Amino acid sequence: MLNSINASKTNNRQMPTFQPMGFGGILDTTLSLYRNNFRLFLGIASIYFIFVALQEFIVVFLLEKSSTPNLDSFISDVDIMLDTLVAMLVAGMLVIACSEIYLGRSVTIQIALRRFRSRFLVYLGASLIYLLVGYVWMMNSWGNSILVSLARIAYLPFLCIYLVSWIFYGPVVLLEEPIAVQALERSKRLVQGTWRRVLGIILAITLFSLAIDYILGSSFGVILALFGVVRDGSLMETVTSLFGFKYIVDRPTSTVSLIMYLIYRAAETFTLPIEAIGVTLLYFDLRIRKEAFDIEMQAHNTQNLM
């Protein structure tokens, strides 16, 4: 049941009913939207898997040819950055699709792609700022010395504050259409005063998605191992590696590890819409609570029907 978008008929047109939601309402609406528009969301999310699969084949090839440890670290850093950036770009397309459905409009993959293309450069700029702030501290090229570890720990509070404060840069850029830096500031204003609530909801949705990733990826990997399709050592060693996060934490360096890694990426592709939809709904929830967005949209819809 979509509590936030219960449809009421007026002059044969569907008008969404907007209302604030708690975490339960956001999660329920997220899953309902995903289930009711499964082909649309998964079709968009599949772009991520296709890119990652091609990228990882290239990375494995380069790692097999490389014998320089520093080059391996650099390749791994670039791999992680590209992987994350593509996920963020695909999430932007999902945000557009979710917003159109939430606002009671019809949408297709083509419409979402066309709208995303019109805002691509601005969204890319904001995504790069968000990515560099959030992930530069994790780069393998920095090494693992005590000094680097202490710097990472000291950076963590700053990282949490800004990643949560800027979490809505995507919906802002794509739906309100400011420039990149303005989008980050706009997101920060939306989160202001509700930082802990936003953190809690985003963290809960992320953990929910990660749990599904882990269960689906590990289960499907075990099935392939049982049928002998792919193994990394003995059956027991493969199963232990699957449930021991090996293929989630470690980047693939061989064909076998690549296949196992892509199994988890396929599971991540399945849950990617959950996080994007959840963030979009939380964005609208904050606008309703702080800016009376529900009254604004109801007035707009009523005017259009007159």
LUMKE-22148 format. One record per residue: residue in one letter; chain; x, y, z of N, C-alpha, C in turn. Coordinates in steps of 0.001 Angstrom, whole numbers, plus 500000, padded with zeros to 6 digits. Example, Ala and Ser with C-alpha at 12.3 -4.5 7.8 and 13.67 -1.06 7.14 Angstrom:
2
("a", "A", (513190, 494310, 507800), (512300, 495500, 507800), (513200, 496700, 507800)),
("s", "A", (512850, 497750, 507080), (513670, 498940, 507140), (512900, 500030, 507870)),
//
This chain:
306
("m", "A", (500847, 498813, 500000), (500000, 500000, 500000), (500882, 501237, 500000)),
("l", "A", (500704, 502128, 499019), (501519, 503314, 498939), (500881, 504432, 499757)),
("n", "A", (501272, 504501, 501022), (500662, 505489, 501904), (500891, 506913, 501417)),
("s", "A", (502054, 507157, 500758), (502406, 508512, 500372), (501851, 508917, 499029)),
("i", "A", (501358, 507960, 498235), (500862, 508318, 496916), (499536, 507642, 496632)),
("n", "A", (498657, 507615, 497639), (497316, 507099, 497416), (496646, 507938, 496347)),
("a", "A", (496116, 507295, 495329), (495569, 508033, 494193), (494102, 508333, 494406)),
("s", "A", (493715, 509564, 494103), (492311, 509939, 494124), (491953, 510460, 492743)),
("k", "A", (490797, 510089, 492226), (490418, 510452, 490873), (489675, 511782, 490866)),
("t", "A", (490163, 512676, 490015), (489494, 513948, 489792), (489499, 514215, 488304)),
("n", "A", (488315, 514296, 487705), (488211, 514509, 486263), (489013, 513470, 485485)),
("n", "A", (488914, 512211, 485931), (489545, 511087, 485254), (491076, 511173, 485246)),
("r", "A", (491656, 512005, 486098), (493118, 512064, 486181), (493547, 511629, 487572)),
("q", "A", (494747, 511027, 487651), (495264, 510543, 488922), (496062, 511642, 489611)),
("m", "A", (495691, 511960, 490852), (496424, 512955, 491619), (497055, 512292, 492836)),
("p", "A", (498384, 512381, 492994), (499024, 511799, 494167), (498708, 512607, 495416)),
("t", "A", (498572, 511925, 496534), (498345, 512578, 497817), (499649, 512542, 498606)),
("f", "A", (500216, 513710, 498907), (501505, 513790, 499585), (501304, 513924, 501085)),
("q", "A", (502149, 513244, 501841), (502094, 513361, 503291), (503431, 512945, 503877)),
("p", "A", (503780, 513483, 505060), (505045, 513096, 505704), (505040, 511600, 506040)),
("m", "A", (506221, 511024, 506077), (506347, 509601, 506393), (507451, 509379, 507415)),
("g", "A", (507257, 508366, 508246), (508321, 507895, 509115), (509166, 506879, 508364)),
("f", "A", (510124, 506267, 509079), (510988, 505295, 508412), (510192, 504128, 507841)),
("g", "A", (509218, 503620, 508610), (508407, 502501, 508126), (507658, 502845, 506853)),
("g", "A", (507101, 504056, 506806), (506377, 504483, 505614), (507286, 504626, 504414)),
("i", "A", (508487, 505173, 504629), (509439, 505339, 503529), (509885, 503979, 502997)),
("l", "A", (510195, 503044, 503896), (510630, 501721, 503454), (509509, 500980, 502742)),
("d", "A", (508300, 501050, 503295), (507160, 500374, 502678), (506876, 500946, 501287)),
("t", "A", (506912, 502287, 501175), (506657, 502926, 499893), (507770, 502614, 498903)),
("t", "A", (509006, 502568, 499389), (510142, 502229, 498534), (509964, 500847, 497910)),
("l", "A", (509649, 499863, 498736), (509480, 498500, 498240), (508264, 498382, 497329)),
("s", "A", (507205, 499119, 497647), (506002, 499081, 496815), (506262, 499688, 495438)),
("l", "A", (506941, 500833, 495418), (507280, 501458, 494144), (508163, 500544, 493302)),
("y", "A", (509141, 499925, 493949), (510049, 499024, 493239), (509288, 497824, 492694)),
("r", "A", (508449, 497236, 493514), (507690, 496056, 493078), (506737, 496390, 491936)),
("n", "A", (506050, 497512, 492042), (505065, 497878, 491026), (505688, 498380, 489724)),
("n", "A", (506951, 498769, 489782), (507647, 499266, 488582), (508969, 498525, 488408)),
("f", "A", (508933, 497220, 488659), (510155, 496425, 488729), (510957, 496468, 487429)),
("r", "A", (510304, 496282, 486303), (511017, 496236, 485026), (511681, 497579, 484712)),
("l", "A", (511000, 498667, 485038), (511560, 499991, 484794), (512827, 500209, 485612)),
("f", "A", (512739, 499987, 486922), (513876, 500245, 487788), (515035, 499280, 487523)),
("l", "A", (514733, 498007, 487353), (515801, 497043, 487107), (516429, 497272, 485736)),
("g", "A", (515625, 497710, 484767), (516173, 498013, 483449), (517199, 499125, 483513)),
("i", "A", (516907, 500164, 484298), (517865, 501262, 484470), (519088, 500782, 485248)),
("a", "A", (518859, 500027, 486318), (519965, 499561, 487166), (520901, 498619, 486415)),
("s", "A", (520392, 497902, 485419), (521217, 496951, 484667), (522353, 497644, 483922)),
("i", "A", (522204, 498944, 483656), (523280, 499710, 483022), (524533, 499645, 483896)),
("y", "A", (524317, 499713, 485207), (525441, 499635, 486151), (526158, 498302, 486043)),
("f", "A", (525403, 497207, 486013), (526028, 495884, 485970), (526802, 495683, 484670)),
("i", "A", (526245, 496116, 483560), (526921, 495957, 482269), (528262, 496684, 482272)),
("f", "A", (528257, 497919, 482784), (529499, 498683, 482830), (530518, 498031, 483758)),
("v", "A", (530074, 497627, 484941), (530985, 497026, 485918), (531585, 495726, 485377)),
("a", "A", (530779, 494911, 484721), (531275, 493653, 484157), (532379, 493921, 483139)),
("l", "A", (532150, 494847, 482233), (533171, 495190, 481230), (534410, 495775, 481896)),
("q", "A", (534194, 496638, 482868), (535309, 497277, 483567), (536173, 496248, 484283)),
("e", "A", (535538, 495303, 484980), (536292, 494324, 485758), (537065, 493349, 484872)),
("f", "A", (536536, 493010, 483716), (537291, 492179, 482778), (538587, 492885, 482376)),
("i", "A", (538494, 494187, 482128), (539682, 494967, 481768), (540654, 495036, 482937)),
("v", "A", (540120, 495256, 484151), (540968, 495358, 485340), (541707, 494054, 485604)),
("v", "A", (541005, 492927, 485514), (541650, 491631, 485727), (542756, 491411, 484703)),
("f", "A", (542495, 491785, 483466), (543514, 491656, 482414), (544743, 492489, 482752)),
("l", "A", (544528, 493741, 483197), (545654, 494620, 483535), (546423, 494113, 484745)),
("l", "A", (545700, 493600, 485756), (546360, 493085, 486953), (547175, 491837, 486653)),
("e", "A", (546679, 490998, 485745), (547418, 489796, 485372), (548692, 490143, 484616)),
("k", "A", (548660, 491247, 483864), (549826, 491669, 483100), (550802, 492489, 483934)),
("s", "A", (550304, 493064, 485033), (551136, 493946, 485843), (551939, 493150, 486869)),
("s", "A", (553171, 493591, 487105), (554018, 492981, 488137), (554557, 494045, 489089)),
("t", "A", (553972, 495240, 489031), (554407, 496353, 489872), (553367, 496617, 490953)),
("p", "A", (553703, 496428, 492240), (552727, 496620, 493324), (552077, 498000, 493306)),
("n", "A", (552862, 499063, 493071), (552302, 500414, 493060), (551277, 500583, 491942)),
("l", "A", (551558, 499961, 490795), (550617, 500035, 489685), (549340, 499285, 490030)),
("d", "A", (549468, 498161, 490726), (548295, 497405, 491159), (547398, 498255, 492052)),
("s", "A", (548005, 498995, 492981), (547225, 499858, 493870), (546529, 500964, 493091)),
("f", "A", (547244, 501523, 492113), (546656, 502585, 491303), (545476, 502065, 490487)),
("i", "A", (545658, 500887, 489864), (544579, 500286, 489080), (543373, 500002, 489968)),
("s", "A", (543617, 499510, 491176), (542538, 499217, 492106), (541798, 500484, 492516)),
("d", "A", (542533, 501576, 492772), (541908, 502842, 493144), (541027, 503378, 492019)),
("v", "A", (541560, 503344, 490793), (540786, 503824, 489644), (539547, 502957, 489451)),
("d", "A", (539704, 501662, 489650), (538590, 500721, 489514), (537473, 501057, 490497)),
("i", "A", (537837, 501273, 491752), (536844, 501594, 492787), (536150, 502918, 492482)),
("m", "A", (536933, 503919, 492084), (536363, 505235, 491800), (535385, 505172, 490631)),
("l", "A", (535772, 504480, 489554), (534888, 504367, 488393), (533625, 503583, 488736)),
("d", "A", (533804, 502493, 489477), (532670, 501670, 489903), (531665, 502508, 490685)),
("t", "A", (532173, 503265, 491650), (531298, 504080, 492486), (530657, 505205, 491692)),
("l", "A", (531426, 505828, 490806), (530891, 506932, 490006), (529761, 506460, 489101)),
("v", "A", (529941, 505310, 488463), (528891, 504775, 487595), (527640, 504459, 488405)),
("a", "A", (527819, 503899, 489619), (526668, 503631, 490486), (525930, 504922, 490811)),
("m", "A", (526679, 506007, 491035), (526058, 507296, 491344), (525315, 507855, 490129)),
("l", "A", (525882, 507681, 488936), (525221, 508163, 487722), (523932, 507387, 487448)),
("v", "A", (523996, 506076, 487607), (522792, 505262, 487416), (521755, 505599, 488478)),
("a", "A", (522217, 505865, 489698), (521291, 506267, 490758), (520558, 507555, 490376)),
("g", "A", (521244, 508438, 489639), (520592, 509660, 489184), (519429, 509372, 488250)),
("m", "A", (519592, 508420, 487350), (518499, 508029, 486460), (517343, 507423, 487257)),
("l", "A", (517692, 506663, 488284), (516657, 506064, 489130), (515905, 507129, 489918)),
("v", "A", (516612, 508175, 490349), (515970, 509284, 491057), (514922, 509944, 490165)),
("i", "A", (515271, 510169, 488903), (514328, 510781, 487964), (513100, 509892, 487787)),
("a", "A", (513330, 508594, 487578), (512207, 507659, 487398), (511314, 507638, 488626)),
("c", "A", (511922, 507586, 489815), (511152, 507544, 491059), (510352, 508825, 491250)),
("s", "A", (510967, 509971, 490976), (510276, 511244, 491173), (509086, 511381, 490238)),
("e", "A", (509231, 510924, 488998), (508123, 511003, 488055), (506943, 510152, 488530)),
("i", "A", (507247, 508964, 489026), (506187, 508085, 489529), (505554, 508688, 490782)),
("y", "A", (506378, 509206, 491673), (505878, 509798, 492917), (504966, 510983, 492643)),
("l", "A", (505300, 511757, 491615), (504511, 512933, 491270), (503325, 512611, 490375)),
("g", "A", (503087, 511320, 490124), (501918, 510900, 489377), (502040, 511038, 487874)),
("r", "A", (503269, 511036, 487361), (503473, 511173, 485927), (503913, 509840, 485328)),
("s", "A", (503703, 509675, 484053), (504145, 508460, 483369), (505623, 508591, 483026)),
("v", "A", (506340, 507486, 483078), (507775, 507512, 482802), (508199, 506184, 482186)),
("t", "A", (509163, 506256, 481290), (509787, 505078, 480693), (511295, 505217, 480845)),
("i", "A", (512019, 504164, 480501), (513483, 504236, 480553), (513979, 505343, 479630)),
("q", "A", (513369, 505465, 478453), (513784, 506485, 477494), (513570, 507893, 478045)),
("i", "A", (512433, 508114, 478703), (512151, 509429, 479284), (513157, 509749, 480396)),
("a", "A", (513440, 508767, 481248), (514404, 508972, 482339), (515791, 509289, 481783)),
("l", "A", (516207, 508572, 480750), (517518, 508807, 480142), (517583, 510192, 479497)),
("r", "A", (516515, 510592, 478831), (516501, 511891, 478162), (516587, 513031, 479182)),
("r", "A", (515829, 512922, 480261), (515874, 513955, 481293), (517225, 513981, 481998)),
("f", "A", (517791, 512806, 482208), (519108, 512736, 482855), (520179, 513341, 481958)),
("r", "A", (520093, 513091, 480668), (521087, 513618, 479735), (521099, 515146, 479746)),
("s", "A", (519938, 515764, 479925), (519865, 517221, 479918), (520559, 517840, 481133)),
("r", "A", (520744, 517068, 482203), (521391, 517563, 483432), (522688, 516819, 483727)),
("f", "A", (523193, 516081, 482750), (524317, 515174, 482983), (525561, 515885, 483502)),
("l", "A", (525987, 516959, 482839), (527245, 517610, 483207), (527192, 518174, 484621)),
("v", "A", (526073, 518804, 484975), (525942, 519366, 486325), (525915, 518241, 487362)),
("y", "A", (525163, 517191, 487044), (525088, 516057, 487967), (526454, 515381, 488109)),
("l", "A", (527185, 515262, 487004), (528522, 514669, 487047), (529445, 515499, 487930)),
("g", "A", (529385, 516829, 487793), (530226, 517684, 488623), (529932, 517527, 490097)),
("a", "A", (528649, 517519, 490463), (528273, 517348, 491874), (528674, 515967, 492376)),
("s", "A", (528527, 514961, 491520), (528888, 513592, 491906), (530384, 513461, 492151)),
("l", "A", (531187, 514120, 491323), (532642, 514060, 491495), (533061, 514725, 492802)),
("i", "A", (532430, 515862, 493136), (532732, 516513, 494420), (532382, 515585, 495573)),
("y", "A", (531195, 514999, 495513), (530734, 514083, 496562), (531655, 512868, 496656)),
("l", "A", (532052, 512343, 495505), (532898, 511147, 495466), (534280, 511421, 496027)),
("l", "A", (534877, 512538, 495639), (536233, 512847, 496091), (536269, 513088, 497595)),
("v", "A", (535265, 513796, 498109), (535199, 514032, 499554), (535019, 512716, 500305)),
("g", "A", (534195, 511824, 499736), (533844, 510602, 500442), (534816, 509464, 500310)),
("y", "A", (535557, 509406, 499187), (536331, 508193, 498933), (537836, 508401, 498773)),
("v", "A", (538275, 509643, 498709), (539702, 509860, 498531), (540495, 509309, 499722)),
("w", "A", (539899, 509321, 500906), (540587, 508830, 502109), (540750, 507312, 502112)),
("m", "A", (539979, 506602, 501249), (540039, 505142, 501234), (541015, 504587, 500198)),
("m", "A", (541641, 505455, 499427), (542482, 505000, 498319), (543640, 504138, 498803)),
("n", "A", (543838, 503007, 498116), (544923, 502093, 498488), (546293, 502715, 498272)),
("s", "A", (546375, 503682, 497362), (547655, 504304, 497039), (548268, 505037, 498231)),
("w", "A", (547434, 505407, 499217), (547954, 506083, 500405), (548765, 505137, 501281)),
("g", "A", (548571, 503832, 501093), (549255, 502863, 501942), (548488, 502597, 503221)),
("n", "A", (549107, 501842, 504136), (548443, 501489, 505400), (549339, 501765, 506599)),
("s", "A", (550103, 502825, 506514), (550982, 503174, 507626), (550159, 503676, 508813)),
("i", "A", (550804, 503758, 509963), (550126, 504240, 511170), (549652, 505674, 510975)),
("l", "A", (550483, 506501, 510339), (550125, 507899, 510108), (548888, 508015, 509223)),
("v", "A", (548833, 507208, 508175), (547680, 507224, 507272), (546429, 506758, 508003)),
("s", "A", (546570, 505713, 508819), (545429, 505192, 509576), (544899, 506234, 510549)),
("l", "A", (545794, 506954, 511227), (545372, 508002, 512160), (544683, 509148, 511413)),
("a", "A", (545200, 509492, 510239), (544585, 510558, 509437), (543173, 510159, 509015)),
("r", "A", (542993, 508894, 508652), (541667, 508419, 508259), (540686, 508482, 509427)),
("i", "A", (541149, 508114, 510604), (540288, 508162, 511794), (539901, 509599, 512111)),
("a", "A", (540870, 510522, 512009), (540600, 511928, 512296), (539639, 512530, 511265)),
("y", "A", (539673, 512023, 510045), (538840, 512543, 508961), (537404, 512027, 509022)),
("l", "A", (537201, 510941, 509767), (535908, 510260, 509768), (534738, 511142, 510218)),
("p", "A", (534843, 511909, 511313), (533703, 512771, 511699), (533334, 513777, 510614)),
("f", "A", (534347, 514421, 510029), (534108, 515359, 508930), (533407, 514657, 507779)),
("l", "A", (533851, 513446, 507474), (533282, 512673, 506371), (531804, 512381, 506609)),
("c", "A", (531467, 511925, 507802), (530074, 511586, 508120), (529172, 512809, 508018)),
("i", "A", (529637, 513937, 508540), (528825, 515158, 508535), (528500, 515576, 507112)),
("y", "A", (529511, 515602, 506247), (529290, 516132, 504908), (528621, 515138, 503966)),
("l", "A", (528910, 513858, 504127), (528246, 512892, 503252), (526746, 512840, 503520)),
("v", "A", (526356, 512949, 504779), (524928, 512966, 505110), (524312, 514308, 504711)),
("s", "A", (525023, 515405, 504956), (524489, 516727, 504627), (524290, 516899, 503122)),
("w", "A", (525138, 516263, 502328), (525071, 516413, 500870), (524323, 515264, 500184)),
("i", "A", (523689, 514400, 500939), (523112, 513175, 500394), (522044, 513448, 499331)),
("f", "A", (521403, 514614, 499389), (520306, 514911, 498457), (520753, 515750, 497257)),
("y", "A", (522059, 515778, 497004), (522532, 516565, 495863), (521923, 516061, 494564)),
("g", "A", (521692, 514748, 494458), (521139, 514178, 493235), (519728, 514662, 492944)),
("p", "A", (518769, 514452, 493864), (517420, 514975, 493633), (517395, 516480, 493406)),
("v", "A", (518250, 517226, 494124), (518264, 518683, 493956), (518730, 519062, 492549)),
("v", "A", (519841, 518484, 492097), (520369, 518792, 490768), (519376, 518409, 489678)),
("l", "A", (518787, 517226, 489812), (517959, 516689, 488744), (516539, 517236, 488746)),
("l", "A", (516039, 517638, 489907), (514646, 518074, 489994), (514494, 519583, 490170)),
("e", "A", (515474, 520217, 490796), (515398, 521668, 490997), (516312, 522438, 490045)),
("e", "A", (517299, 521742, 489500), (518168, 522240, 488435), (519044, 523449, 488792)),
("p", "A", (519699, 523453, 489965), (520704, 524486, 490234), (522067, 524017, 489700)),
("i", "A", (523115, 524822, 489875), (524456, 524364, 489522), (524969, 523457, 490634)),
("a", "A", (526105, 522777, 490364), (526577, 521719, 491256), (526803, 522194, 492684)),
("v", "A", (527554, 523287, 492866), (527886, 523767, 494212), (526617, 524201, 494949)),
("q", "A", (525701, 524866, 494246), (524438, 525276, 494860), (523622, 524068, 495312)),
("a", "A", (523706, 522963, 494564), (522968, 521748, 494923), (523463, 521182, 496245)),
("l", "A", (524774, 521226, 496460), (525340, 520724, 497711), (524876, 521582, 498887)),
("e", "A", (524871, 522890, 498695), (524421, 523801, 499754), (522930, 523636, 500015)),
("r", "A", (522167, 523442, 498947), (520720, 523240, 499078), (520431, 521960, 499866)),
("s", "A", (521157, 520894, 499572), (520997, 519634, 500299), (521315, 519838, 501780)),
("k", "A", (522374, 520581, 502050), (522769, 520834, 503435), (521670, 521554, 504199)),
("r", "A", (520981, 522504, 503546), (519887, 523228, 504202), (518692, 522314, 504470)),
("l", "A", (518425, 521397, 503561), (517315, 520460, 503759), (517569, 519554, 504965)),
("v", "A", (518818, 519129, 505109), (519174, 518193, 506186), (519277, 518912, 507529)),
("q", "A", (519580, 520207, 507496), (519804, 520968, 508726), (518651, 520804, 509718)),
("g", "A", (519007, 520455, 510941), (518005, 520264, 511989), (517447, 518857, 512064)),
("t", "A", (517700, 518045, 511018), (517205, 516659, 510997), (518336, 515689, 510662)),
("w", "A", (519577, 516098, 510943), (520749, 515323, 510528), (520701, 513896, 511070)),
("r", "A", (520399, 513745, 512341), (520389, 512407, 512942), (519270, 511540, 512366)),
("r", "A", (518117, 512138, 512093), (517018, 511375, 511484), (517402, 510915, 510079)),
("v", "A", (517975, 511822, 509298), (518397, 511462, 507936), (519459, 510374, 507985)),
("l", "A", (520430, 510529, 508880), (521480, 509516, 509021), (520879, 508161, 509366)),
("g", "A", (519955, 508139, 510325), (519352, 506877, 510749), (518595, 506192, 509627)),
("i", "A", (517803, 506957, 508878), (517009, 506359, 507798), (517909, 505873, 506665)),
("i", "A", (518876, 506708, 506261), (519791, 506315, 505183), (520599, 505087, 505597)),
("l", "A", (521079, 505071, 506834), (521860, 503937, 507324), (521017, 502665, 507343)),
("a", "A", (519769, 502769, 507791), (518890, 501602, 507848), (518599, 501056, 506449)),
("i", "A", (518320, 501944, 505492), (518055, 501499, 504122), (519301, 500867, 503512)),
("t", "A", (520466, 501472, 503784), (521726, 500927, 503262), (522007, 499545, 503827)),
("l", "A", (521838, 499382, 505140), (522077, 498075, 505767), (521084, 497037, 505259)),
("f", "A", (519844, 497451, 505050), (518825, 496558, 504493), (519240, 496080, 503103)),
("s", "A", (519720, 497000, 502271), (520160, 496652, 500923), (521387, 495748, 500959)),
("l", "A", (522333, 496076, 501851), (523554, 495256, 501953), (523233, 493843, 502414)),
("a", "A", (522266, 493703, 503310), (521875, 492361, 503770), (521320, 491540, 502616)),
("i", "A", (520489, 492179, 501773), (519952, 491473, 500602), (521082, 491121, 499633)),
("d", "A", (522014, 492064, 499421), (523179, 491791, 498557), (523913, 490547, 499031)),
("y", "A", (524198, 490514, 500332), (524988, 489422, 500907), (524261, 488090, 500784)),
("i", "A", (522964, 488086, 501112), (522195, 486838, 501069), (522065, 486320, 499632)),
("l", "A", (521686, 487205, 498716), (521523, 486792, 497323), (522852, 486366, 496702)),
("g", "A", (523882, 487194, 496897), (525186, 486886, 496311), (525762, 485588, 496835)),
("s", "A", (525742, 485406, 498144), (526304, 484189, 498745), (525510, 482953, 498329)),
("s", "A", (524196, 483056, 498326), (523352, 481904, 497993), (523557, 481471, 496539)),
("f", "A", (523553, 482440, 495626), (523729, 482105, 494214), (525137, 481576, 493953)),
("g", "A", (526134, 482153, 494654), (527504, 481664, 494519), (527645, 480225, 494977)),
("v", "A", (526994, 479880, 496080), (527031, 478498, 496585), (526383, 477538, 495583)),
("i", "A", (525267, 477952, 494978), (524599, 477110, 493982), (525535, 476826, 492815)),
("l", "A", (526220, 477859, 492311), (527164, 477663, 491208), (528323, 476756, 491623)),
("a", "A", (528778, 476920, 492864), (529870, 476079, 493353), (529429, 474619, 493490)),
("l", "A", (528212, 474401, 494003), (527701, 473038, 494166), (527594, 472302, 492830)),
("f", "A", (527208, 473022, 491781), (527078, 472423, 490457), (528394, 472422, 489688)),
("g", "A", (529461, 472888, 490333), (530771, 472847, 489708), (530971, 473849, 488594)),
("v", "A", (530079, 474844, 488507), (530218, 475859, 487448), (531472, 476692, 487676)),
("v", "A", (531708, 477044, 488936), (532910, 477798, 489266), (533306, 477487, 490704)),
("r", "A", (534615, 477292, 490903), (535121, 477043, 492256), (536465, 477724, 492424)),
("d", "A", (536725, 478125, 493683), (537997, 478734, 494041), (538620, 477852, 495115)),
("g", "A", (539271, 476766, 494673), (539761, 475747, 495594), (538719, 474655, 495754)),
("s", "A", (538691, 474007, 496937), (537692, 472976, 497191), (536325, 473607, 497388)),
("l", "A", (535291, 472752, 497418), (533936, 473256, 497622), (533821, 473984, 498951)),
("m", "A", (534394, 473398, 500009), (534317, 474015, 501326), (535054, 475347, 501364)),
("e", "A", (536212, 475414, 500701), (536968, 476668, 500663), (536196, 477751, 499913)),
("t", "A", (535523, 477354, 498830), (534736, 478307, 498044), (533566, 478842, 498854)),
("v", "A", (532850, 477927, 499535), (531701, 478332, 500348), (532157, 479247, 501490)),
("t", "A", (533276, 478895, 502128), (533811, 479719, 503211), (534169, 481112, 502717)),
("s", "A", (534770, 481178, 501529), (535130, 482476, 500953), (533889, 483302, 500618)),
("l", "A", (532855, 482619, 500125), (531613, 483317, 499767), (530965, 483952, 500986)),
("f", "A", (530851, 483191, 502056), (530196, 483706, 503256), (531151, 484506, 504149)),
("g", "A", (532432, 484519, 503777), (533425, 485264, 504563), (533773, 486612, 503979)),
("f", "A", (532941, 487120, 503077), (533094, 488461, 502498), (534315, 488605, 501582)),
("k", "A", (534975, 487497, 501233), (536187, 487601, 500422), (535918, 488290, 499100)),
("y", "A", (534847, 487887, 498416), (534572, 488420, 497078), (533831, 489750, 497118)),
("i", "A", (533526, 490226, 498312), (532943, 491557, 498464), (534046, 492568, 498746)),
("v", "A", (534965, 492201, 499648), (536028, 493111, 500073), (537163, 493167, 499055)),
("d", "A", (537604, 491999, 498570), (538758, 491938, 497666), (538329, 492168, 496226)),
("r", "A", (539102, 492967, 495519), (538852, 493161, 494100), (539284, 491920, 493344)),
("p", "A", (538622, 491555, 492241), (538972, 490339, 491506), (540340, 490442, 490841)),
("t", "A", (541109, 489355, 490906), (542436, 489312, 490282), (542578, 488131, 489331)),
("s", "A", (541539, 487294, 489232), (541565, 486142, 488339), (540167, 485935, 487775)),
("t", "A", (540067, 485030, 486805), (538772, 484782, 486183), (537762, 484232, 487184)),
("v", "A", (538219, 483305, 488034), (537319, 482707, 489027), (536821, 483758, 490009)),
("s", "A", (537746, 484542, 490565), (537340, 485576, 491525), (536488, 486644, 490843)),
("l", "A", (536725, 486857, 489551), (535917, 487826, 488807), (534463, 487372, 488718)),
("i", "A", (534259, 486083, 488418), (532899, 485557, 488322), (532196, 485674, 489673)),
("m", "A", (532905, 485294, 490742), (532325, 485397, 492072), (532015, 486856, 492424)),
("y", "A", (532920, 487755, 492060), (532730, 489172, 492336), (531495, 489701, 491603)),
("l", "A", (531329, 489284, 490342), (530199, 489757, 489547), (528866, 489213, 490057)),
("i", "A", (528908, 488076, 490737), (527685, 487555, 491351), (527171, 488547, 492397)),
("y", "A", (528097, 489058, 493206), (527703, 490050, 494211), (527313, 491383, 493571)),
("r", "A", (527973, 491732, 492472), (527607, 492972, 491781), (526221, 492841, 491152)),
("a", "A", (525868, 491644, 490709), (524519, 491424, 490180), (523488, 491610, 491298)),
("a", "A", (523810, 491107, 492491), (522913, 491300, 493635), (522823, 492779, 493998)),
("e", "A", (523951, 493490, 493897), (523957, 494929, 494181), (523115, 495683, 493155)),
("t", "A", (523155, 495230, 491898), (522330, 495840, 490859), (520857, 495693, 491203)),
("f", "A", (520498, 494554, 491757), (519102, 494295, 492142), (518635, 495241, 493238)),
("t", "A", (519535, 495590, 494171), (519139, 496436, 495306), (519451, 497909, 495103)),
("l", "A", (520178, 498253, 494050), (520509, 499659, 493802), (519268, 500556, 493747)),
("p", "A", (518166, 500123, 493105), (516969, 500966, 493103), (516402, 501226, 494497)),
("i", "A", (516574, 500287, 495423), (516035, 500475, 496772), (516646, 501709, 497424)),
("e", "A", (517969, 501836, 497324), (518640, 502985, 497928), (518269, 504279, 497214)),
("a", "A", (518221, 504247, 495881), (517887, 505462, 495126), (516455, 505915, 495401)),
("i", "A", (515528, 504975, 495435), (514130, 505313, 495719), (513998, 505839, 497140)),
("g", "A", (514666, 505185, 498094), (514604, 505612, 499486), (515103, 507037, 499675)),
("v", "A", (516227, 507381, 499034), (516775, 508738, 499136), (515812, 509745, 498517)),
("t", "A", (515216, 509399, 497375), (514286, 510309, 496704), (513044, 510562, 497562)),
("l", "A", (512501, 509504, 498150), (511319, 509664, 498997), (511637, 510477, 500250)),
("l", "A", (512820, 510273, 500802), (513220, 511052, 501974), (513403, 512524, 501600)),
("y", "A", (513905, 512774, 500413), (514026, 514155, 499911), (512652, 514830, 499847)),
("f", "A", (511671, 514134, 499270), (510325, 514701, 499203), (509719, 514858, 500598)),
("d", "A", (510009, 513898, 501470), (509494, 513971, 502842), (510001, 515227, 503548)),
("l", "A", (511281, 515542, 503380), (511841, 516732, 504004), (511230, 518006, 503415)),
("r", "A", (510994, 518001, 502121), (510384, 519175, 501485), (508938, 519368, 501967)),
("i", "A", (508240, 518270, 502184), (506876, 518369, 502705), (506886, 518917, 504126)),
("r", "A", (507808, 518424, 504953), (507868, 518841, 506349), (508344, 520294, 506500)),
("k", "A", (509304, 520700, 505675), (509944, 521999, 505865), (509407, 523096, 504955)),
("e", "A", (508897, 522712, 503780), (508556, 523709, 502769), (507113, 523613, 502278)),
("a", "A", (506298, 522788, 502944), (504897, 522610, 502538), (504791, 522224, 501064)),
("f", "A", (505682, 521328, 500635), (505686, 520893, 499242), (504370, 520229, 498864)),
("d", "A", (503721, 519576, 499840), (502449, 518916, 499560), (501379, 519936, 499164)),
("i", "A", (501334, 521072, 499870), (500352, 522112, 499548), (500663, 522720, 498177)),
("e", "A", (501950, 522926, 497926), (502364, 523491, 496639), (501938, 522598, 495482)),
("m", "A", (502167, 521293, 495600), (501840, 520367, 494518), (500336, 520191, 494369)),
("q", "A", (499622, 520169, 495481), (498170, 520046, 495387), (497557, 521266, 494692)),
("a", "A", (498091, 522448, 494993), (497617, 523659, 494331), (497945, 523623, 492849)),
("h", "A", (499142, 523154, 492535), (499573, 523064, 491132), (498701, 522075, 490359)),
("n", "A", (498440, 520908, 490963), (497626, 519888, 490284), (496190, 520375, 490100)),
("t", "A", (495660, 521069, 491131), (494296, 521584, 491026), (494186, 522620, 489912)),
("q", "A", (495203, 523479, 489804), (495214, 524502, 488765), (495268, 523870, 487371)),
("n", "A", (496051, 522800, 487231), (496167, 522125, 485942), (494867, 521463, 485523)),
("l", "A", (494039, 521075, 486509), (492803, 520364, 486196), (491648, 521309, 485886)),
("m", "A", (491851, 522583, 486197), (490765, 523553, 485978), (490621, 523897, 484485)),
//
